[in-house]
Amino acid sequence: MGSAYPAIAADVMARYGKLQQAEVHYVTGMDEHGEKIAQTAADAEKTPQELVDGIAEEFQDLWELLDVQPDHFARTTPDKHKEIVHEMWQRCLDNGDIYKKDYTGWYCVGCEAYLDDDEMLEGHVCKIHQKECTLRSEENYFFRLSKYWDDLRKHLEENPDFILPSSRRSQVLVWLEEDNKRDFSISRASTSWGIPVPGDDSQVIYVWFDALLGYLSSLLRPEDPATLDTVLERGWPADVHVIGKDIMRFHTMYWPAMLMSAKLPLPKHICTHGFLTKDGMKMGKSLGNVVEPVPLVKEFGADAVRFFFGSCLSFGLDGDFSYETFIKRVNSSLANELGNLVHRILTLLRKNLPEPTSPTDLVESPSEFDDHPVRVAATKAPATVATCYEQVDIPKAVATALEIASVANVRMNEVEPWAKLKKTTSAEDKNLAIRELLVMAEGVRICAVLLSPVTPGLSANIFAEFGLEPEGQLSWERTKWSWDVPLGLTHSILDANSVLLLVRWTKAKAALSAHRFGTVAREMIFVACFWPVAQSCKAHDRYYCAVCAILVQVLAQLYWCYWAPLRPKLWLEFSRPNCLEKEVKRL
């Protein structure tokens, strides 16, 4: 999940840029060289190339599963990348910034780096990998980082938003204090798996010098010559790098200095995210608490995973994952707040609105809607959400978008349109109910556009239900208020109600998975049982059928109070809807 976390955040930013009609080139990928890769390949009885080919395939399968859509998957073994690395090396060499010398230091294979004292624990143990470093002495090529020390500090001072969040910028300024001035090694003699140093086959280029240049080579098109001038023509510099805080030194010091040496522009922003923890503890395979993304997506769906990791964790800080929190947040915001609102609007309108009718046709003047709380929330939200996305404050962007749904739910409970649409009510009450529902529907439509960078599948489902264009045709212009009435509000566009299916199955799955991890709530048990029973109910509004609701709630209470203690493993056996149905029938 550590790799998926920044990929989701970067995908959200890329999708937002495309909504704004910007020319977006979203790159993710992998570095493929270095001693660590060679050792892992040997342990697996594979060649390094076979190993990295398999890893690349796994990553790309994962991105597809998460609905992450990079424009380019960067790799460092293609010939064009090697040509870019060689040209960069030559530029730095010609500028007098590469030299050779003997060096002794503590080396971490996991980090692929010599570590300073502040990066190690007592006994020369790497803080990140919790493994003892090796004392090495070898002759390497070095880059004159010290030559650019003052230039780097000046750039950070003149561009306070170069490193985000600002606390990380402060850390880099500490590293750049005069007493810390030094150069860094850019070649290795200890492994042959890498790009050979031009003119010296006894050394390979250091994996980080090589890997950072993937940002440049990834801009090349198949027909392009592999030159740094072509990279500039294809759009360099990048607007933003998204990186983990553990590789900040490489990106905020080494990388800018290399670009300065080669006379290339620097990226505009470097956004750093924190570590993921699980249940308050740092994730690690040795602790057995790693969260694997594939089972999580298969269990809950891509939108639920994207929603939690994109919007429920503060991007710049360390974020904690627990199944209980994950389930509560997804159910609370996506299923209850938004999903049920969509269902109530569609159910009532499709039953009571025979043909598309604008709410402005139901009042004497459109100005009557000027102070409508849903319209006020929906017209204010886009500007705030845009600012948040541009500042990589995804949680606030999502919270602002969902505020529209929250206001609409409050309005729904105040107006009670279901009561005003009964056969015995007056025409005036029915008119009021219809126009209120239409205003809420427009608020939901805008909310779906605003959320589409984070939950593209859910937003596409809402648009499909409303009878609107698919996600690929969305633009930020669609966040403007419209009085047009979508065709889907008068009758069902789809054969299956995909939005409601998402809501119901999110809750049902959440109940089962929550029980596996010992955090069942009675409401979740109720919803999980309710799904198959509601399916068989012949009432028009199956999901809110009062008779079924009372019946299943009683059954759920009986299960919880009397039967569950006798069958603690029951819910572990459930994997398909028919299992639930059989169990409810048996109860």
N, C-alpha and C positions, 0 to 999 in steps of 0.2 A: 504493500500500500504506500510505502515511502516514495516509490517512483510514480505511482498513479496520482498522488496528491498534487504535486506541482503540474503534472500534465493536465489534470482537470482544471486547475486555476488558469493555466495558460489557454486552454481551449475556451473557457468562459470569456477571456479577454479577446480572443480571436473572433469568436462569434459576435461579441458586442461590436467590434470594429467592422465586421461585415454588415451588421444591421445599420451602421452609420455610413454604409457605402464606401468605406475606406478600402484601399488596396492592401489586403492582409496576406502576409506570408508567414504562416505559423510553422516553426520547426521544432521537432523533438527528435530524439535519437539516442545514440550510444557511442561511447568510445570503445575501441576494440583491441587496443594494444596494451603492452605492459607485462611486467613480471607476474602479477596476480592472475591474469588471464592464462599465461603460459603454464603456471602451476596447476590451476584448476583443470585445464585441458589434459595435462599429463595424468592427474589423479583420475580423470574420467576415461582415460585411454583413448583420447581423441586428439586430432590436430587442433591448434588454436583456431584455425579458420572454420573447422567443423563446429567447434564450440560456439563461436560468435554468430555463425549463421543460424544455429538453433535458437540462441537467445534473441536474436533480432526478430525471428518469426514469432516467438512467444510474446514479445513486446507489442508487435503489430496486431496480433490477435487480441491482446488485452485492450489496446486502444479502440479496436472495433467494438468490443464488448461494452466498453464504457462510453461509447458514442463520442470518443475523442477523435477529431478529424484534422490531423496535421496536414499541411500542404507538402511537407517533405519530411521523410524519416532519414535523419543524418546518420551516416556510417563513416568510419575512418579507414576502411580497407580499400575502397575504390581508387583507381589510378588517378582520377581527377583530383581527389583530395590530396593524394601524395604530392602531386605537382604544385598545389597551392602551398603545402607545407614547405616544400623545397624552395619556392620563391620567397616565402616569408623568412626562412632561415637566411637566404642569401641577402635579402634587404637588411636584416639586422646585422649580419656579418659585415656588409659593405659600410654600414654606419658605425662600425667600430664597437659594437655592443656584444660581441661573442668572443670569448677567449677560453683557453684550456688551462686547468690547474688540478692539483691533487686536493682531495677533500676527505675529511673524516667526520662522521656524524651518525646519529641514531635514526635508523630507517624503518618506517612502517610499511610493510608490503600492502596492507589493506588500503592505506591512504596513498600509496605510491609516492611517498614524500619523505624527506628528512624533516624531523620534527624539532621544534624549539622546546626549551624546558617548560614553558607555560602550556604546551600542548600534550604533556605527558604527566602521568601520576608518578608516585614514588616507585622506584625500581624500573624506570624508563618504560612504563606501560602506557600505550596509546589511550587517550581519554575516550576516543570514539569506538575503537575496536576492542578495547580491554585486553590487548595482547602485548607481550613484551617486544619492544623494538630491538633491532639488530644493529650493533656497532659496525659500521662499514667504512672502509678506506678505499677509494678508487679515483682514477683520473677521469674527470668529466669536463665537458664544455659548460661554460657558465654564461648567463645573460647579465649585463650590467644594470641590474635593477636600481642600484644606488645612484646611478646617473640621473634617474627620473624621479628620485625621491621628492624633491621640492616641487616638481611639475605635478606630481600626483596630489600632493597636499594642496597645492594652489587650485587644482581642478575641483577638489572636494569642497573647498571653501567658497569658490565662486559658483558652484552648482550644488546647493544644499539638498536638492532632490535627486542627485545622481544615485545615491544609495538609499533605499527605502526598506524598512522604516528608519527614522532618524537615529534611533538608538544604535543601529548597526553602523551608521556613518561615524558615530562617536568612537566605536570600537576600532574602526579602520584608522581613524586619526591617531589613536593611541599607538597602533602598530607603526605608524609613519613618524613617530617621534625620532629625533636625531640619533639617539642612542641605539636604535634598532636598525639603523641603515645597513644594508647588506645586498649581495647578489644572490642569484639562485641557479641551481644546476639544471641544465636543459638536455642532458644526454645520460644514457646508462650503458655500462659495459657488462652488467650482470645478466642481461637477457638478450636474445636475438630476435624476439618477437616484437617488431616495431619497424618504423621507417628508418632506414640507414641514414646516418649523418652524411651529407654530401662530401665526398672525397675522403671518408674515413669509415670503412666498413666494420671496424672494430667496435663501433658505438652505434646505438639506435637513439633516435630523438625521444626525449622524455615525453611520456604519455600525455602530460598536461599541455605541453607546448603544442603537441600534435592535436589533442582533442579540442582545445579552444578554437582552433582554426576550422573546426566543423561548422561553426557559425557562419563562416565565409563560404566554404565550399558548398554548403547546402543551398546557396542562392543560385548556383550555376544550373542552367538548363542543359538538356542532353546535347544540344547542338552547339553549346558555348565552348570557346577555348578556355582552358583552366588557367586564368590569370587573375591577379588581384585587381587589375583595371576593369575586367569584366564584372567582378564582384561589386565594384562601385557602381557600375552601370545598372546592375540588377537590384539596387536599393539599399546597399549598406550606407550608413550605419543602422543598426537595429534600434527600434524605439524602446524595447525593454527586454532584458534578460530576466528569467524567473529561475532562481537557484535556491538551494538549501544553505542554511547558515554555516554548515560544516565545510563548504567549499568557497567561502567568502574571500579568503586570502588570494586564491587563484584568480577569481573574477574581478576583484576590486583593486588589486595591486599588480599582479603579474600580467594579466590580460591588457589592461590599459597601457602599461609600460611597453609591452610588445607592439601594440598598435601605434604608439607614439614613435617608436623606433622605426617602424615601417612607413611612417608618414600617412597613416590611415586614421580616419575619424573614430572617435569613441562612441560606444552605445549611449543612448540618452538616459536610460534609467536601468538600475540593477535592483530588482525586487527580491528580497530574501525571505524565505519562509522558515518557520521553526521546525522542531522535531515533532513527530507523532508519538504519543504515549498511549498505553492501553490500561484502563482502570488505574490511572495515576502512576504507572510504572513505564520506564523507557522500554520500547519494543526491542526485542532481540531474540534470535533463534535459540541462543543458549538458555533463555528464560522460558521458551515455549509459548510466548504471547504475541507472536507476529500475526497480524491480520492480513489474510490473503484476499486480494480483491476479487478473484474469479468466483469463489464460492459465495462471497457477499453479493456480487451482482446477480448471480444465478438465483440466489434466494430472494432478493428484494427488488431487482431491476436496476438498470443503469441510472434512471432519474433519481431514485432514492439515494443511491450512493453519491452521485454528483451533487445532489442537494445538501447532504450532510457535510461532505468534505469541502464543498465549495462555499457553503454559506453558514454553517454552524460552528466553524472553527475560525478564529481570528487569524488571518493569513500570516501576519508577521511574527506571531507568537507561537510557542509550543501549544499543540492541541491534543486533547485527550479523547480517545475513543472508548466507548463501552456500548455493548449491545443494548442495554437498557436505555441509555440516552439516545442512541441512534433511533430506536423504535419509537420512543416518545416524540422526538422532534419530527420525524417523518409523518407519523400519524397526526400529530397536532397541527402541523402547518399544511401538508399536502393533502392528507385524506380528509381531516375534519374541516379545516378552515376554507380550503379552496375546492376540493373535490365535492364535498357535500353541498356547497353553495351552487356549484355548476349543476349538480343533479336537481336540486330544488327548483332552480330557475327553469331548466329545460322541461322538467315534468309539468310544472304549472303552466308554462307558456304553450307547450305543444298540445295541451288539453284544452286551452281556453283562447288561443290566438289562431283563428282559421287562416289568416293570410298576413303577410308582412305589413305591419303598421308602425309608422314612426311615432314615438312618444309625443313629438311636437304636434301631431295631428289630433292628439287627445286632450290638448289644452288650448286655451285662448291665445296664449303668447309663449314662445320658447323661453322668455325671460323668467318664467316661473321656475325653471330648472337651474337658474344661476347659482342659487345657494344650496342646491341639493348636496348633501354630504358626500354621496358617492361620486358625483361629478366633480366636486371640489377636490376630493382626494385623488381622483384619476387624472385631473388636469395638472395638478401640482407635482405628482410623482415622477413623471419622465425626466424633468430637469435634475431632480435630486438623484435619481437612479443613475443617470448618465455620469454625473460628477463622481459618484461612488465607484462605478465601473472603471472610470479613467484613473482613479486613485487606488485601484486594486482593493477597494473595501467592499468585497463581495457580500459579506454578511449584511452590511447596512443597505446595499442595493436590494437584496432579496427582502429584507424586513420592510423596506419602504414600498416595494411592489405589493407585498402581501397585506400591507395596511389597507389597500383598496378592498381586498376581500374581507378584512376584518370590519371595516366600516359598512360594507354591504350586508354582512351577517347581522350586525346591530340593527341596521335599517329593516332587514327582513323580519326580525323579531318584533320591532316596533310596529310595523305596518300590518303584519300577519296576513299576507295576500291570500293564503289558503282559506282563511275564514271569509274574506271578502269575495271569493270566487264561488261560493256555494250557490246553489240554484235559488235559494230563498233571499239572497241579498239583492240590494238595489243596483240599477245600472250604473249609478254614480260610484258606488263602492267597487264594482267590477272594473270600471274605467280606471280608477285610482290604482287598483292592484296591478292591472296590466302595464300601465306606464311606469310604475315603480319597478316591476320586474324587468322591463326593457332597459331602464337606466342601469339597473344592477348588471344586466347582461353586457352592456357596453363597458362598464367598469371591469368586468371579468375579462373581456376581450383585450383591453389595454394591459391588464395585469399579466395575461398570457404572453403578450409581446415582450414585456419587461423581463419576465422570467425565462424567456426562451434561450438566452445564453447558458443558463444553469440547468434547466430542465427541458431540453429541446423536445423530448418525446411527449411529455405531458402537454406542453404548449401546442404541439402539432395535433394531439388528440382533441384538445379543446377547440382548436380552429376547425378541425374536420367535423366535429359535432355541430359547430355553428354554421357549417356549410361554407367556410371561407377558404382562401388559398392555402396551400401547404407551407411548411416552415421555410422552404427554399426561396419563397417569394416575399418573405417578411422584410421590412425595412423600418428604420426608426420613425419614418413618417407615419407609420401605422399606429404610433402611440398617441396621435392627435384624436381628440374626441370627434365622433361621427354620429349623426342621427339616422344613418342607414340601418335597416334591420336585416340581419343575416337570415337566409332562408331556413337554416337549421333550427331557428327558434319556433317555427310553425309546425314542423314535423321532423322525424328522425331522418338524418342523412345516411347514417351507417346502419348496416344490418345488426351489428352488435354495438352496445354502448361501451366504447373503449375507455372513456373517462371513468365511468362508474365501475367498470371491471377493475381498473387500476386501484380505485379507492377500496373496493371490497377485498381484493386480493392482497393489497398492501396490509390491510388490517388483519386478514386471516393469517397471512404468512407471519406477520409480526407476532401474533398470538402464539403460534407454534414455536417460532424461534425464541421468543421471550421465555417460554416455558423450558426450553432446552437449557437456557442459561439462568434459570431460577428466578425470573422476574415477572411472573404472570400477574396481570391485573384482571379483575373480574370483568371489566368492560371488554377486554380483548378476548377472553373466553366466550363472552356473549356474542361478539361480532363473528368470531370464527364459527360458532355453531349456527348463527343466524343465516350465514351465506347460503348453504344448501337448502334450508327450509324456505327462505325467501324466494329461491329460484322456482320452487314448486307452487308457490302461492299464485292464485289466478287473479288476485286483485290488481287493478291498474297500476297502483303505486306499490310494487312488491316490496321494496326496501323498507318502506315505513308502514307496512301493514300492521295495524295495532294488535290484531289477534295473534299473529305469529310472534310479534315482539314480546307480548306478555307470556306466551307459551314457552318460548325459548329462554327467556330470562329466568323463569321458574326452573326449567331444566338445568340451566347453567348454575343456578344457586344450589340446587340439589347435588349436582356434580361436585361443586367446590366444597360444600360443607360435609357431605357424607361419603361420597364415592371416591373422590380423588386421592385421599390418604391411602386407600387400599390399592390403588393402581398408579404408582408414581411414574411408571414408564409408558403409560398409555400414549401421551402426546408425542413421544419420540417415534411412535409407529406411524404417525400421520404423515403422508407425503403427497397425497392427491385429494382433490375435492370429494371423490366418492368415498374415501375413508371417513371423512367428516360426516358425510351423509349417512353412512351405515351406522356410525356411532350415535348420531342424533336419533335415528330410528330405533336403535337398541335401547337408548335411554327412554 
